[in-house]
Amino acid sequence: MAQSPTVAAPIPDTRPAGLSKSSAIKFVVLLGVVSLFADMTYEGARSVTGPYLAVLGATGTVVGIVAGFGELVGYGLRLVSGLWADRSRRYWGIAIFGYLLNMLAVPALALAGHWEVAAALMICERTGKALRNPPRDVMLSHATHETGRGWGFGLHEAMDQTGAMVGPLIVAAVLASRGEYRTGFAFLLIPAVLALATLFTARFLYPRPRDLEPIAPEMASAGLPRAYWLYLGGTALVAAGFADFPLVAYHFEKVSTVSPTWIPIFYAVAMGVSGLGSLLFGRWFDRAGLIVLVPLTIVSALFAPLVFLGGFALALLGVALWGIGMGVHESVMRAAIAGMVPGDRRGSAYGIFNTGYGLAWFLGSALMGVLYDFSLPALIVVSVILELVGIPFILAARRAAG
């Protein structure tokens, strides 16, 4: 466990005294529009990658491992991206490169003829997301100083999840009319282009997002605070118990609980719940702090028995609870780090956090893929226990943070 940071001399800062709150909000909204179109693209694809792999001949174990490995790459490479961003300060350049890779891999799935090719493209898409997220979150953290950490990240996530809700609906409409997964992937080229166009607009209008945060004397640190490491441990356990949607969708396809046309609609429901929850949970976090993660983790842990054992209605409820968990992971968990770590270490902090989180997600997803082929009850028990065991670590982080 790392020790508390060693305080050294203040780091000189020549930035202006912070731009207006309205400028900060505009920047959050503009990046939110980028995420809206980006999520429309890759979440539309992810809503059917499980069944798509099944159609191409993959087994449940393969789906679990591919999904988990994609998350491992998608989170693990954020360590490299975060450190690179902190050292180079090229936040925009790294983010743009990541978005290009992230967006172009999705429509290429329309050309995949074997599950191995589709799996490689899925991992390529996750690689792009890994590279662009830490610098993007650092830029957002500067703006959310003015808007409120929880609300700012929550607003961004709500727009993000709006796209994540619309994307699967687009795929569902394509499947209903044409019945081919490849056609659905091809249609996703449109929001991919819109995401990149908006991203370049944001780069032009806000070349220095750091100026959105007022000058504050920051201290050079030899490490990250103890609260951060405890928090990372707790959230990693929660991630390990959180089944990835491709495995859930694979289950729906295999046991015919949900028809292929309805699977992306279920995913859209989860994203809608996640987006709305992000706004509410973010505001709640600004008022109450880390304690909000306790009841939200307990509620979202109930998704597993519902989606894997329930019929159509209970599976829909389970997917909604799964969406609550996603909203928490993508808004409150990100916002908390901005308040724990000084600005000059946030890229590294987000990178390390996402690496640990992604490693736990991979190990959990791979384990659940294996358990799925062996015993559904065992999968459910492991999922719920892992999520609940993370709560004491989160409470310890709250105490350490004061």
PAZANU-658175 format. One record per atom (N, C-alpha, C): x, y, z. Coordinates in steps of 0.1 Angstrom, whole numbers, padded with zeros to 4 digits, always signed. Example, Ala and Ser with C-alpha at 12.3 -4.5 7.8 and 13.67 -1.06 7.14 Angstrom:
# PAZANU-658175
+0132-0057+0078
+0123-0045+0078
+0132-0033+0078
+0128-0022+0071
+0137-0011+0071
+0129+0000+0079
This chain:
# PAZANU-658175
+0008-0012+0000
+0000+0000+0000
+0009+0012+0000
+0006+0022-0009
+0014+0034-0010
+0011+0043+0002
+0021+0051+0006
+0020+0060+0017
+0014+0073+0012
+0010+0081+0022
+0005+0095+0019
+0016+0103+0011
+0012+0112+0003
+0021+0119-0005
+0031+0128+0003
+0043+0129-0001
+0053+0137+0005
+0052+0151-0001
+0051+0161+0008
+0049+0175+0003
+0062+0181+0000
+0063+0187-0012
+0075+0194-0015
+0071+0209-0019
+0080+0215-0026
+0077+0229-0029
+0065+0231-0039
+0058+0242-0038
+0047+0244-0047
+0052+0244-0061
+0044+0239-0070
+0047+0240-0085
+0042+0253-0090
+0051+0260-0097
+0046+0273-0103
+0035+0271-0113
+0026+0280-0113
+0015+0279-0123
+0012+0292-0129
+0014+0293-0142
+0012+0306-0149
-0001+0307-0156
-0011+0298-0152
-0024+0299-0159
-0031+0311-0155
-0041+0316-0163
-0050+0326-0158
-0058+0321-0147
-0065+0330-0140
-0073+0327-0128
-0086+0320-0130
-0086+0311-0141
-0098+0303-0143
-0108+0311-0152
-0114+0304-0161
-0124+0310-0170
-0137+0309-0163
-0148+0314-0169
-0161+0315-0163
-0167+0301-0162
-0177+0300-0153
-0184+0288-0151
-0192+0284-0164
-0197+0294-0171
-0204+0291-0183
-0195+0285-0194
-0182+0289-0194
-0172+0283-0203
-0170+0269-0199
-0169+0266-0186
-0167+0253-0181
-0178+0244-0185
-0190+0249-0183
-0202+0241-0187
-0203+0238-0202
-0199+0248-0210
-0199+0246-0224
-0189+0235-0229
-0178+0235-0222
-0168+0225-0225
-0173+0211-0221
-0179+0210-0210
-0184+0197-0205
-0195+0192-0215
-0203+0202-0219
-0214+0198-0229
-0208+0194-0242
-0198+0201-0247
-0192+0198-0260
-0185+0184-0260
-0178+0181-0249
-0172+0168-0248
-0184+0157-0246
-0195+0162-0240
-0206+0153-0239
-0212+0149-0252
-0212+0159-0261
-0217+0156-0275
-0208+0146-0282
-0195+0148-0280
-0185+0138-0286
-0188+0124-0281
-0190+0123-0268
-0193+0110-0262
-0206+0105-0266
-0216+0114-0268
-0229+0109-0273
-0228+0102-0286
-0221+0108-0296
-0220+0101-0309
-0210+0089-0308
-0200+0090-0299
-0190+0079-0298
-0197+0067-0292
-0205+0069-0281
-0212+0058-0275
-0223+0053-0284
-0229+0061-0292
-0239+0056-0301
-0232+0046-0311
-0219+0049-0314
-0212+0040-0323
-0208+0027-0316
-0200+0028-0305
-0195+0015-0300
-0204+0008-0291
-0213+0015-0284
-0223+0008-0276
-0234+0001-0284
-0237+0008-0296
-0245+0001-0305
-0240-0012-0310
-0227-0012-0312
-0220-0025-0316
-0219-0035-0305
-0216-0030-0293
-0214-0039-0281
-0227-0046-0277
-0239-0039-0281
-0251-0045-0277
-0254-0059-0284
-0247-0061-0295
-0249-0074-0302
-0236-0081-0305
-0225-0077-0299
-0212-0085-0301
-0213-0099-0296
-0220-0101-0284
-0221-0114-0279
-0228-0124-0288
-0240-0120-0292
-0247-0128-0302
-0240-0130-0315
-0233-0119-0320
-0226-0119-0332
-0214-0129-0332
-0207-0130-0320
-0197-0140-0318
-0203-0154-0318
-0215-0155-0312
-0221-0168-0312
-0225-0173-0326
-0230-0164-0334
-0233-0167-0348
-0221-0171-0356
-0210-0165-0353
-0197-0168-0359
-0190-0181-0354
-0197-0187-0344
-0192-0200-0339
-0184-0200-0326
-0185-0189-0318
-0178-0188-0305
-0186-0195-0294
-0179-0200-0284
-0186-0206-0272
-0187-0196-0261
-0194-0200-0251
-0196-0191-0239
-0183-0187-0233
-0174-0196-0232
-0161-0193-0226
-0153-0183-0235
-0154-0185-0248
-0147-0176-0257
-0153-0162-0255
-0166-0161-0255
-0173-0148-0253
-0169-0141-0240
-0168-0148-0229
-0164-0143-0217
-0150-0138-0217
-0141-0146-0223
-0127-0143-0223
-0124-0131-0233
-0131-0131-0244
-0129-0120-0254
-0134-0107-0248
-0146-0107-0242
-0152-0095-0236
-0143-0090-0224
-0138-0100-0216
-0130-0096-0205
-0116-0091-0209
-0110-0098-0219
-0097-0093-0224
-0098-0079-0231
-0110-0077-0237
-0112-0064-0243
-0112-0053-0232
-0118-0056-0221
-0119-0047-0210
-0105-0045-0204
-0097-0057-0203
-0084-0056-0197
-0075-0047-0206
-0076-0048-0219
-0068-0039-0228
-0074-0025-0227
-0087-0024-0226
-0094-0011-0226
-0091-0003-0213
-0088-0010-0203
-0085-0003-0190
-0070-0004-0187
-0063-0015-0191
-0049-0016-0188
-0040-0006-0195
-0043-0003-0208
-0035+0006-0215
-0037+0021-0210
-0047+0023-0202
-0049+0036-0197
-0038+0040-0187
-0031+0031-0181
-0019+0034-0173
-0009+0041-0182
-0006+0035-0194
+0003+0041-0203
-0001+0054-0208
-0014+0055-0211
-0020+0068-0216
-0019+0079-0206
-0023+0075-0193
-0023+0085-0183
-0009+0090-0179
+0001+0081-0178
+0014+0085-0176
+0020+0094-0187
+0017+0089-0199
+0021+0097-0211
+0015+0111-0211
+0002+0112-0208
-0005+0125-0208
+0001+0134-0197
+0004+0129-0185
+0010+0137-0175
+0024+0142-0178
+0032+0134-0185
+0045+0137-0188
+0046+0147-0200
+0038+0144-0210
+0039+0152-0222
+0030+0164-0223
+0019+0163-0214
+0009+0174-0214
+0002+0175-0228
+0003+0164-0236
-0004+0165-0249
-0017+0158-0248
-0026+0163-0240
-0039+0157-0237
-0047+0156-0250
-0048+0167-0257
-0056+0166-0269
-0051+0156-0280
-0038+0156-0282
-0032+0148-0292
-0035+0133-0289
-0033+0129-0277
-0035+0115-0273
-0050+0111-0274
-0058+0121-0269
-0073+0118-0270
-0077+0116-0284
-0073+0125-0293
-0077+0124-0307
-0073+0111-0314
-0061+0107-0311
-0056+0094-0317
-0064+0083-0312
-0067+0083-0299
-0076+0072-0293
-0090+0072-0299
-0096+0084-0301
-0109+0084-0307
-0109+0079-0321
-0099+0082-0329
-0098+0077-0343
-0098+0062-0343
-0090+0056-0335
-0089+0041-0334
-0102+0035-0329
-0108+0041-0319
-0120+0037-0313
-0132+0037-0323
-0133+0048-0330
-0144+0049-0339
-0143+0041-0352
-0131+0040-0357
-0130+0033-0370
-0131+0018-0369
-0128+0012-0357
-0128-0002-0356
-0143-0008-0356
-0152+0000-0352
-0166-0005-0351
-0172-0008-0365
-0173+0002-0374
-0179-0002-0387
-0171-0013-0395
-0158-0015-0391
-0150-0025-0397
-0156-0039-0393
-0163-0040-0382
-0169-0053-0378
-0178-0058-0389
-0184-0050-0397
-0192-0054-0408
-0185-0063-0418
-0172-0062-0418
-0164-0070-0428
-0158-0083-0422
-0161-0085-0409
-0156-0097-0402
-0163-0110-0407
-0156-0120-0411
-0162-0133-0415
-0160-0144-0405
-0151-0142-0395
-0148-0152-0386
-0148-0146-0372
-0150-0154-0361
-0151-0148-0348
-0137-0143-0344
-0127-0149-0349
-0113-0144-0345
-0111-0129-0350
-0116-0126-0362
-0114-0113-0368
-0123-0103-0360
-0135-0107-0357
-0144-0099-0349
-0138-0096-0335
-0133-0106-0329
-0127-0104-0316
-0115-0095-0317
-0107-0095-0327
-0095-0086-0328
-0100-0072-0330
-0111-0070-0338
-0116-0056-0339
-0123-0051-0326
-0129-0060-0319
-0134-0056-0306
-0123-0051-0297
-0112-0058-0297
-0101-0054-0288
-0094-0041-0293
-0094-0040-0306
-0089-0027-0312
-0097-0015-0308
-0110-0017-0308
-0119-0006-0304
-0117-0003-0289
-0115-0013-0281
-0112-0011-0266
-0098-0004-0265
-0089-0007-0273
-0076+0000-0273
-0077+0015-0275
-0085+0019-0285
-0087+0033-0288
-0093+0040-0276
-0103+0033-0270
-0110+0039-0258
-0100+0040-0246
-0091+0031-0245
-0081+0031-0234
-0072+0043-0236
-0068+0046-0248
-0058+0057-0250
-0065+0071-0248
-0077+0072-0252
-0083+0086-0251
-0090+0089-0238
-0093+0079-0230
-0101+0083-0217
-0093+0090-0207
-0081+0086-0203
-0074+0094-0192
-0072+0109-0196
-0066+0112-0208
-0065+0126-0211
-0078+0134-0211
-0089+0127-0217
-0102+0133-0217
-0107+0136-0203
-0105+0126-0194
-0110+0128-0180
-0102+0139-0173
-0089+0140-0175
-0082+0151-0169
-0087+0164-0174
-0090+0166-0187
-0095+0178-0192
-0109+0181-0186
-0117+0171-0185
-0130+0172-0178
-0129+0177-0164
-0119+0171-0157
-0117+0174-0143
-0114+0189-0140
-0107+0195-0150
-0105+0210-0148
-0118+0218-0149
-0127+0213-0159
-0139+0220-0160
-0149+0218-0149
-0149+0205-0143
-0158+0202-0132
-0154+0209-0119
-0142+0215-0118
-0139+0222-0106
-0149+0234-0104
-0154+0239-0115
-0164+0250-0115
-0178+0245-0114
-0181+0234-0120
-0195+0229-0121
-0199+0220-0109
-0189+0215-0102
-0192+0205-0092
-0187+0192-0098
-0179+0185-0091
-0173+0172-0096
-0184+0162-0100
-0192+0159-0091
-0202+0149-0094
-0212+0153-0105
-0216+0166-0104
-0226+0170-0114
-0220+0171-0128
-0207+0176-0129
-0200+0178-0142
-0198+0164-0148
-0192+0155-0140
-0190+0141-0146
-0204+0134-0149
-0213+0137-0140
-0227+0131-0142
-0233+0136-0155
-0232+0149-0157
-0238+0155-0170
-0231+0149-0182
-0218+0148-0182
-0211+0142-0193
-0215+0128-0195
-0216+0120-0184
-0220+0106-0185
-0235+0105-0190
-0244+0114-0186
-0257+0114-0191
-0258+0115-0206
-0250+0124-0211
-0250+0126-0226
-0243+0114-0232
-0233+0109-0226
-0226+0097-0230
-0236+0085-0231
-0244+0083-0221
-0254+0072-0220
-0266+0074-0229
-0269+0087-0233
-0279+0090-0242
-0275+0083-0256
-0263+0086-0260
-0258+0079-0272
-0258+0064-0271
-0254+0059-0258
-0254+0045-0256
-0267+0039-0257
-0278+0047-0254
-0291+0042-0255
-0296+0042-0270
-0293+0053-0277
-0297+0054-0291
-0290+0044-0300
-0277+0042-0298
-0270+0033-0307
-0276+0019-0308
-0279+0012-0296
-0285-0001-0297
-0299-0001-0304
-0306+0011-0302
-0319+0012-0309
-0318+0012-0324
-0307+0019-0329
-0304+0019-0343
-0301+0005-0348
-0293-0002-0340
-0290-0016-0344
-0303-0025-0344
-0311-0023-0334
-0324-0030-0333
-0332-0028-0345
-0333-0015-0349
-0341-0012-0361
-0336-0018-0373
-0323-0019-0375
-0317-0025-0386
-0320-0040-0386
-0318-0046-0374
-0321-0061-0373
-0336-0064-0376
-0344-0055-0372
-0359-0057-0374
-0362-0056-0389
-0355-0047-0396
-0358-0045-0410
-0350-0054-0420
-0338-0057-0416
-0329-0064-0425
-0324-0077-0419
-0324-0078-0406
-0320-0090-0399
-0306-0094-0400
-0296-0085-0403
-0282-0088-0404
-0274-0079-0395
-0265-0086-0387
-0256-0078-0378
-0247-0070-0386
-0242-0074-0397
-0232-0067-0405
-0238-0053-0410
-0250-0053-0414
-0256-0041-0418
-0257-0031-0407
-0260-0036-0395
-0261-0027-0383
-0247-0021-0380
-0236-0028-0381
-0223-0023-0379
-0220-0012-0389
-0224-0014-0402
-0221-0005-0413
-0229+0008-0410
-0241+0008-0405
-0248+0020-0402
-0242+0029-0391
-0234+0022-0383
-0227+0030-0372
-0216+0038-0376
-0212+0038-0389
-0202+0047-0394
-0207+0061-0394
-0220+0064-0394
-0225+0077-0394
-0222+0084-0381
-0226+0079-0369
-0223+0086-0357
-0208+0086-0354
-0200+0077-0360
-0186+0077-0358
-0180+0089-0364
-0184+0093-0376
-0179+0105-0383
-0184+0117-0375
-0196+0118-0370
-0201+0129-0363
-0193+0131-0350
-0189+0120-0343
-0181+0121-0331
-0168+0128-0334
-0161+0123-0344
-0148+0129-0348
-0149+0143-0352
-0160+0147-0359
-0161+0161-0363
-0163+0170-0351
-0171+0166-0341
-0173+0174-0329
-0161+0174-0321
-0153+0164-0320
-0141+0164-0313
-0131+0174-0318
-0129+0175-0331
-0120+0185-0337
-0125+0199-0335
-0139+0201-0334
-0144+0214-0331
-0141+0218-0316
-0142+0208-0307
-0138+0211-0293
-0123+0215-0292
-0115+0208-0299
-0101+0210-0299
-0098+0225-0304
-0105+0229-0314
-0103+0243-0319
-0108+0253-0309
-0119+0251-0303
-0125+0261-0294
-0118+0261-0280
-0113+0250-0275
-0107+0249-0262
-0093+0243-0263
-0084+0250-0268
-0070+0244-0270
-0063+0241-0256
-0067+0248-0245
-0061+0247-0232
-0072+0245-0222
-0077+0233-0220
-0088+0231-0210
-0083+0233-0196
-0070+0232-0193
-0065+0235-0180
-0068+0249-0175
-0070+0258-0184
-0073+0272-0180
-0087+0273-0174
-0095+0262-0175
-0109+0263-0170
-0109+0262-0154
-0098+0257-0149
-0097+0255-0134
-0089+0267-0128
-0094+0274-0118
-0086+0285-0113
-0073+0281-0107
-0064+0290-0107
-0051+0287-0101
-0052+0284-0086
-0045+0273-0083
-0044+0269-0069
-0030+0264-0066
-0024+0267-0055
-0010+0262-0053
-0011+0247-0051
-0004+0240-0060
-0004+0225-0060
+0010+0221-0055
+0010+0210-0047
+0023+0205-0042
+0027+0193-0049
+0041+0193-0052
+0046+0181-0058
+0045+0169-0049
+0041+0158-0054
+0039+0146-0045
+0048+0134-0050
+0052+0127-0040
+0060+0115-0042
+0051+0103-0045
+0038+0103-0043
+0029+0092-0044
+0015+0097-0044
+0006+0087-0045
-0008+0090-0044
-0013+0087-0030
-0023+0094-0025
-0028+0092-0011
-0033+0078-0008
-0033+0075+0005
-0038+0062+0009
-0052+0060+0006
-0060+0070+0007
-0075+0069+0004
-0077+0064-0011
-0068+0069-0020
-0069+0065-0034
-0067+0050-0035
-0057+0044-0029
-0054+0030-0030
-0065+0022-0024
-0071+0026-0013
-0082+0019-0007
-0094+0019-0016
-0096+0031-0022
-0107+0033-0031
-0105+0024-0044
-0093+0023-0049
-0090+0014-0060
-0093+0000-0057
-0089-0005-0045
-0092-0018-0041
-0107-0022-0040
-0114-0013-0035
-0129-0015-0034
-0136-0015-0047
-0132-0005-0056
-0139-0005-0069
-0134-0016-0078
-0122-0021-0076
-0117-0033-0084
-0126-0045-0080
-0129-0047-0068
-0137-0059-0064
-0151-0057-0070
-0156-0045-0070
-0170-0043-0076
-0169-0046-0090
-0159-0042-0097
-0157-0045-0112
-0156-0059-0114
-0149-0067-0106
-0147-0081-0108
-0160-0089-0107
-0170-0083-0100
-0183-0090-0098
-0193-0085-0108
-0189-0076-0117
-0199-0070-0126
-0198-0076-0140
-0207-0085-0143
-0206-0093-0156
-0208-0083-0168
-0200-0085-0178
-0200-0077-0190
-0213-0081-0198
-0218-0071-0205
-0231-0073-0212
-0230-0083-0223
-0219-0085-0230
-0218-0095-0241
-0222-0109-0235
-0218-0112-0223
-0221-0125-0217
-0236-0126-0213
-0241-0115-0208
-0256-0114-0206
-0264-0116-0218
-0259-0109-0229
-0266-0110-0242
-0265-0125-0248
-0253-0130-0246
-0251-0144-0250
-0261-0154-0243
-0263-0151-0230
-0272-0159-0223
-0286-0158-0228
-0290-0145-0231
-0304-0143-0237
-0305-0151-0250
-0295-0150-0258
-0295-0157-0271
-0296-0172-0270
-0288-0177-0260
-0287-0192-0259
-0300-0198-0253
-0306-0192-0243
-0318-0198-0237
-0331-0192-0242
-0330-0183-0251
-0341-0176-0258
-0350-0169-0248
-0344-0164-0237
-0352-0155-0228
-0357-0143-0235
-0348-0137-0243
-0350-0125-0250
-0347-0127-0265
-0355-0123-0274
-0353-0125-0288
-0341-0116-0293
-0335-0120-0304
-0323-0112-0309
-0327-0097-0312
-0339-0095-0316
-0343-0081-0319
-0344-0073-0306
-0349-0080-0295
-0350-0073-0282
-0338-0071-0274
-0327-0079-0277
-0315-0077-0269
-0309-0063-0270
-0307-0057-0282
-0302-0043-0282
-0312-0033-0275
-0325-0036-0275
-0334-0028-0268
-0332-0029-0253
-0330-0041-0248
-0327-0042-0234
-0314-0034-0231
-0304-0035-0239
-0292-0027-0237
-0295-0012-0237
-0303-0008-0246
-0307+0006-0246
-0314+0010-0233
-0322+0002-0228
-0329+0005-0215
-0318+0006-0204
-0308-0003-0204
-0297-0001-0194
-0290+0012-0195
-0287+0016-0208
-0280+0028-0210
-0289+0040-0206
-0302+0040-0208
-0311+0051-0204
-0311+0052-0189
-0312+0041-0182
-0312+0041-0168
-0298+0047-0163
-0288+0042-0169
-0274+0047-0165
-0273+0062-0167
-0277+0067-0178
-0276+0081-0181
-0284+0090-0171
-0297+0086-0169
-0305+0094-0159
-0299+0093-0145
-0294+0080-0142
-0289+0078-0128
-0276+0086-0126
-0268+0088-0137
-0256+0096-0136
-0258+0110-0131
-0268+0116-0136
-0271+0130-0131
-0275+0130-0117
-0284+0121-0113
-0289+0120-0099
-0278+0116-0090
-0270+0106-0093
-0260+0101-0085
-0249+0111-0083
-0246+0118-0094
-0235+0129-0094
-0239+0140-0084
-0251+0144-0085
-0256+0155-0076
-0255+0150-0061
-0260+0138-0060
-0260+0131-0046
-0245+0130-0041
-0236+0127-0049
-0222+0126-0046
-0217+0139-0041
-0220+0150-0048
-0215+0163-0045
-0220+0167-0031
-0231+0162-0027
-0237+0166-0013
-0232+0156-0002
-0231+0143-0005
-0229+0133+0005
-0215+0127+0004
-0208+0127-0007
-0195+0121-0008
-0196+0106-0011
-0185+0099-0008
-0183+0085-0011
-0194+0075-0006
-0200+0079+0005
-0210+0071+0011
-0221+0066+0002
-0223+0074-0009
-0234+0071-0018
-0231+0058-0026
-0219+0054-0026
-0215+0042-0033
-0220+0029-0026
-0222+0030-0013
-0227+0018-0006
-0240+0013-0010
-0251+0022-0009
-0264+0017-0013
-0265+0014-0028
-0258+0021-0036
-0259+0019-0050
-0252+0006-0054
-0241+0003-0048
-0235-0010-0050
-0243-0022-0046
-0250-0021-0035
-0259-0031-0030
-0270-0034-0040
-0276-0023-0045
-0288-0024-0054
-0283-0030-0067
-0272-0025-0073
-0268-0030-0086
-0263-0044-0085
-0259-0049-0074
-0254-0063-0073
-0265-0073-0075
-0278-0068-0074
-0289-0077-0075
-0292-0081-0090
-0285-0075-0099
-0288-0077-0113
-0285-0092-0117
-0275-0098-0111
-0271-0111-0116
-0282-0122-0115
-0288-0124-0103
-0298-0134-0103
-0310-0131-0112
-0313-0118-0114
-0324-0115-0123
-0321-0118-0137
-0310-0114-0142
-0307-0116-0157
-0304-0130-0160
-0298-0138-0151
-0294-0151-0154
-0305-0162-0151
-0314-0159-0142
-0324-0168-0138
-0338-0164-0141
-0341-0151-0144
-0354-0146-0146
-0359-0148-0160
-0372-0147-0162
-0378-0146-0175
-0377-0133-0181
-0385-0130-0191
-0384-0117-0198
-0385-0105-0189
-0395-0104-0181
-0398-0093-0172
-0387-0091-0162
-0383-0102-0155
-0373-0101-0145
-0359-0098-0151
-0357-0103-0163
-0344-0100-0170
-0343-0085-0173
-0355-0080-0177
-0355-0065-0180
-0352-0057-0168
-0358-0061-0156
-0355-0054-0143
-0340-0056-0140
-0334-0068-0142
-0320-0070-0139
-0311-0062-0148
-0315-0060-0161
-0307-0052-0170
-0308-0037-0165
-0319-0033-0160
-0320-0019-0155
-0311-0017-0143
-0310-0027-0134
-0301-0026-0122
-0287-0026-0127
-0284-0034-0137
-0271-0034-0143
-0267-0020-0149
-0277-0013-0154
-0275+0000-0159
-0272+0010-0148
-0279+0008-0136
-0276+0016-0125
-0261+0015-0121
-0256+0002-0121
-0242+0000-0118
-0233+0007-0127
-0236+0006-0140
-0228+0013-0150
-0228+0028-0148
-0239+0034-0145
-0240+0048-0143
-0231+0052-0131
-0231+0044-0121
-0222+0047-0109
-0208+0046-0113
-0204+0035-0120
-0190+0033-0124
-0185+0044-0132
-0193+0049-0141
-0188+0059-0151
-0189+0074-0147
-0196+0076-0136
-0198+0090-0131
-0192+0092-0118
-0198+0087-0107
-0193+0089-0094
-0179+0084-0092
-0176+0072-0097
-0163+0067-0095
-0152+0075-0101
-0155+0081-0113
-0145+0090-0119
-0144+0104-0112
-0156+0109-0107
-0156+0122-0100
-0148+0121-0087
-0149+0110-0080
-0142+0109-0067
-0127+0110-0068
-0121+0105-0079
-0107+0106-0081
-0102+0120-0082
-0110+0129-0089
-0106+0143-0092
-0105+0150-0078
-0112+0146-0068
-0112+0153-0055
-0101+0147-0046
-0096+0135-0050
-0085+0129-0041
-0071+0132-0045
-0069+0136-0058
-0056+0137-0064
-0053+0151-0069
-0041+0157-0067
-0038+0170-0072
-0038+0170-0087
-0040+0181-0093
-0041+0182-0108
-0029+0177-0116
-0017+0179-0110
-0005+0174-0118
-0004+0159-0118
-0012+0152-0110
-0011+0137-0110
-0023+0130-0115
-0033+0138-0120
-0046+0132-0123
-0045+0122-0135
-0037+0125-0145
-0035+0116-0156
-0030+0103-0152
-0020+0103-0143
-0014+0090-0138
-0025+0083-0129
-0032+0091-0121
-0042+0085-0112
-0053+0078-0119
-0058+0085-0130
-0069+0079-0138
-0063+0067-0145
-0051+0067-0150
-0045+0056-0157
-0043+0044-0148
-0038+0046-0136
-0036+0035-0126
-0049+0029-0122
-0058+0038-0119
-0071+0034-0115
-0078+0025-0125
-0078+0029-0137
-0084+0022-0148
-0077+0009-0151
-0064+0009-0149
-0056-0004-0151
-0061-0014-0141
-0061-0010-0128
-0065-0019-0117
-0080-0024-0119
-0088-0014-0123
-0102-0017-0125
-0104-0026-0137
-0097-0024-0148
-0098-0032-0159
-0092-0046-0157
-0081-0047-0150
-0076-0061-0147
-0086-0069-0139
-0092-0062-0129
-0103-0069-0121
-0115-0073-0130
-0119-0064-0139
-0130-0067-0148
-0127-0079-0157
-0114-0079-0162
-0110-0090-0171
-0111-0104-0163
-0105-0104-0151
-0104-0116-0144
-0118-0121-0140
-0127-0111-0136
-0140-0114-0132
-0148-0119-0144
-0147-0113-0156
-0154-0117-0168
-0150-0130-0173
-0137-0133-0173
-0132-0146-0177
-0137-0157-0168
-0137-0154-0154
-0142-0164-0145
-0157-0167-0147
-0164-0156-0149
-0178-0158-0151
-0182-0165-0164
-0173-0163-0174
-0175-0170-0187
-0173-0185-0185
-0163-0189-0177
-0161-0203-0174
-0172-0208-0165
-0176-0201-0155
-0187-0205-0146
-0200-0206-0153
-0202-0198-0163
-0214-0199-0171
-0216-0213-0178
-0205-0218-0183
-0205-0231-0189
-0206-0242-0179
-0203-0239-0166
-0202-0249-0156
-0214-0249-0147
-0218-0237-0142
-0229-0236-0132
-0234-0221-0131
-0246-0219-0135
-0252-0206-0133
-0253-0201-0119
-0258-0210-0110
-0259-0205-0096
-0245-0201-0090
-0234-0208-0094
-0221-0204-0089
-0217-0191-0095
-0220-0188-0107
-0218-0175-0114
-0224-0164-0106
-0237-0166-0102
-0245-0156-0095
-0239-0153-0081
-0236-0164-0074
-0230-0162-0061
-0217-0155-0061
-0208-0158-0070
-0195-0152-0071
-0197-0137-0075
-0206-0134-0084
-0209-0120-0088
-0213-0111-0076
-0223-0116-0069
-0229-0108-0058
-0218-0107-0046
-0211-0117-0043
-0202-0117-0032
-0190-0107-0035
-0185-0108-0047
-0174-0099-0051
-0178-0084-0050
-0190-0081-0054
-0194-0067-0053
-0196-0062-0039
-0202-0070-0031
-0204-0066-0017
-0191-0065-0009
-0182-0074-0012
-0169-0073-0005
-0161-0060-0007
-0164-0054-0018
-0158-0041-0021
-0162-0030-0012
-0174-0031-0006
-0179-0020+0002
-0171-0016+0014
-0165-0025+0022
-0157-0021+0033
-0144-0013+0029
-0139-0016+0017
-0127-0008+0012
-0132+0006+0009
-0143+0007+0003
-0148+0021-0001
-0151+0029+0012
-0156+0023+0022
-0158+0029+0035
-0145+0033+0042
-0135+0024+0040
-0121+0028+0046
-0115+0039+0038
-0117+0040+0025
-0112+0051+0017
-0119+0064+0021
-0132+0063+0024
-0139+0075+0029
-0133+0081+0042
-0130+0071+0051
-0124+0076+0064
-0110+0081+0062
-0102+0075+0053
-0089+0080+0051
-0089+0094+0044
-0099+0096+0036
-0099+0109+0029
-0104+0120+0038
-0110+0116+0050
-0114+0126+0059
-0127+0133+0055
